[in-house]
Amino acid sequence: NRLKQWRGIATRYDKTAQSYQAAVTLASLLMWA
């Protein structure tokens, strides 16, 4: 699951909510592109 990969990357590199939200947004954009 691609979203799980992105979530893992986000939590691994920075555990702040802002970074998590940014990673989710980026993942969503890439999936819709």
C-alpha positions in Angstrom: 0.0 0.0 0.0 1.6 3.2 -1.2 0.0 5.4 1.5 1.4 3.1 4.2 4.9 3.6 2.7 4.5 7.3 2.8 3.2 7.2 6.4 6.2 5.2 7.4 8.6 7.6 5.7 6.9 10.6 7.4 7.0 9.0 10.9 10.6 7.8 10.4 12.1 11.2 9.5 9.9 13.6 11.5 7.2 12.8 14.0 5.5 16.1 13.9 1.9 16.5 12.7 2.9 19.1 10.2 5.4 16.8 8.5 2.9 13.9 8.5 0.3 16.2 6.9 2.8 17.3 4.3 3.7 13.7 3.5 0.1 12.7 3.2 -0.6 15.7 0.9 2.4 14.9 -1.3 1.4 11.2 -1.5 -2.1 12.1 -2.5 -0.9 14.5 -5.2 1.4 11.8 -6.6 -1.4 9.2 -6.6 -3.7 11.6 -8.4 -1.1 12.9 -10.9 
